[in-house]
């Protein structure tokens, strides 16, 4: 397993937000993390990233806990947040260089990957520009490029489609599927359930800080006796009733 979450309980300032979270992500798979705003998705992600310390339970990535070796742990992960985080004083080229250095990548290899990504997202003529002045969609593309040039074991992507145009959404989905084929794993938090149903292998539905369903779509359908239900229908059934 690339990611293992075992009986994770946590939150902020001693306030419990998530409780007894359990799920795994296997190699070469895409998992959707689904829930209402405030359900605990972001808190779960922050624990996986090692930004929050668990109150109970543990998170391991490739068999490693964050407190065993922070640098090595985080080199297994790249994160694309819902809102782009960029450095005001750095150009697009400098963002790519900084990412490569942070992950200990050889610059030649990093730029071979980056140039392909820049071409895909039509930013190859913007290397000397400052992304802080880009549109939201272009800023999101910068975050995607920096994440995918690393080629980590685990991608964590929070609401990846916000701000992207339809072509960029398709390009991102193709990248995700290609990385899956290469044995990489992806945890994607999203509200676009139709897209998640089409491309994700597994689903984790979180509600009020607890997991209420987890598994493949067929496994969840069987568990809740909804044999022909779509992911949207299952999600509404499980959350509206509670």
N, C-alpha and C positions, 0 to 999 in steps of 0.2 A: 504493500500500500504506500502511495506517495504521501497521503495525508491521513492521519488517524486522530480523531477527536474522541476522547474517552471521558464520559461523565463530567463535562466541562460546565462549571458554574462561575459566573463572573459579572462584572459591571464596573461602575465608576464610583469613586469616593465611598466605598463600602456599601453602595446601593446595588442590590442584586437586579440585573437586567435579564440575564439568561440563566437557565437552570437545567442541569443534567442533560447537556447536549451530547449526543453520540451520533457520529457518522464517519464514514471512511470514503476516500477517493482513490480509486485504483489507477494504475499506470495506463495512459492512453485513453482517457475518458473525459467527457464534459458533464459536469454536474451543475444543475440550476439550484440556487438558493432563493426561495420564494417566500414572501411574507408581506403583510401590510406595513406601512410606514410605522416605525416604532416597535416592530415585532421582535427585533433583536438581531437583524441581519448584520448591521454595521458593527455592533458589539462583538458578534461572533468573528467577523473578519478581522477586527482589531486584535482579538486574542490570537488568531492564527498568525498575524503579522508580528506578534510579540510586542505590541504596543501597550497591551494591558496584561496584568498578572492575574492568573486565575485564582478565584477564591477556593476552588476545588477542581479536581480533575486535571487532565493534561492534554497537550497538543504536541504531536510529533510530525515532522516532515522528513521523509526518507530516514525514519528511525531516530531522528535527532530532535531533542528538546531545545528551545531557545536559550535556556539558562546553562546548557552544556557548552555551547559555542555560538554566541550571538551572530558573529560575522558569517560563519559557515552556514548556519541555519538560514539566514536571510539571503544568502547567495543562491539558495534553491528556489527563491520566490521572486516574481515581479508582480507589481500591483498597479492597476489602473483605477484611480478613484473616480467617483461620479463627477466631481468638479475638478478640472485640470489644475495641477499645482506646478507652476513654472517660475523660473528665476528671472526677475525683471531685467537684470543686467547681462544676461547671456543670450547669444544668438541661438538659432536652431542648431547650427553646427556645434556650438559649444555645449548645448544640452546633450547631444549625442556623445561628444567626447567625455563629458562628465559621467554619463551613464556607463560608458565602457570602462573608465577608470575605477568607478565604484564597484564594478563586478569583476575587476581584474582581467578584462578581455584584451586580447591583442588588438591594437588599433587597426591593423590591416583587415583582420577578420571582422571586426566590428563595422568597419566602413563598407566592406563587401555586402554585409547584411543590410546595413542602413541604406545604402544606395538603392537596393531593390525595393525596400519599404517606402522610401521617399518617392520612387517612381510610381508605385502602386497607389499611394495617397496623393499624388500630384503636388508634392512639395519639393521636388528636386531643384527648383529654381529659387527656393526660399532659404537656402542654407545660411546666408548672411543676414537674414532678417531676425528681428526680435519677436519671438512668439507671443510675448505678453500683449502685443498689439494685434494679434490675429483674432479672427472670429472664434466663437466658442467651439464650433465644429472643427476648425483648423487646430485650435489648442488641443482638442481631444485627439486629433490625429497625431500630434507631437507625442502625447503620452503613449499612444498605441505603438508608435515607431520605437520609442525608447524601451518599452517593455518587451516587444517582440525581437529586437536585435540581440537581447540577452540570451534567448532560447533556454529559459530555466526549466526545472522539472515541474514547477507548479505556477500557473498563472492565476491570479485573483483579479477578477474584473467586476467592478461595481457599476451597475446600470450602463453597460457599454454603448448602447445605441442612442443615448440622449445627445442631441445636438448634431448628430451625424446625418448627412443626406443619404438617400436610398442607395446610391452607388457605393458610398463609403461603408454603409452597413453591410452590403453584400461582400465588399472586399474584406472587412473584418471577419465575417462569418467564414469566408474561404480560408483566411489565415488560421482561424481557430481549428477548423477541420483538418487543415494540413498539419498543424502541430499535434493534433490528436493522433493522426496517422503516423507521426514520427515518435509516438510513445510519450508525448507530454500530456500533462493533466491540467484541466481548467475548472475553476470554481467561479461561476458567473451568477451574480445577484441581478435579477431582472424582474420587471413587471410586464414585459412583453411575452405573455405566456404562450401565444401561438408559435412564436419563433423558438422559444425554449422547447416546446413539445416536439418541434420538427428536428432540432439539432442536438438536443441533450440526451445523454444516456441514462442519467439518474436525476432524481428530484428530491430536494429536502424542503419540506414546507414547515416554516416556523411561525408560531402564533403565540403572542403574549409571553415570549421568552422561552417557549418549549417547543420541541419538535413534535408535530402532530401526524406527520406522514413522511416516509422516507423509502426510496427504492426506485426501481424502474417504473414506468407508467403502468405496465401490466400488473406489476406487483401491488401497486397502490390501488388500481382498479379492483383487483381481487380482494384486497384487505377490506375495502369499504363497500364491496358488492355493487360496484358501478362498472360493469363489464365493457360498456361501449362509450363511457363518458370521456370527454376531452379534458385536458389539463385545466382549462378555464372552469369547466363545470365542477370538477372535483374540488378545485381551490375554493370556489364560491360556496359549495356545499359544506366544506369543512370549516370555513372561517365565519360565514354569515350566521351560522347556527350557534356559534359559541359566544 
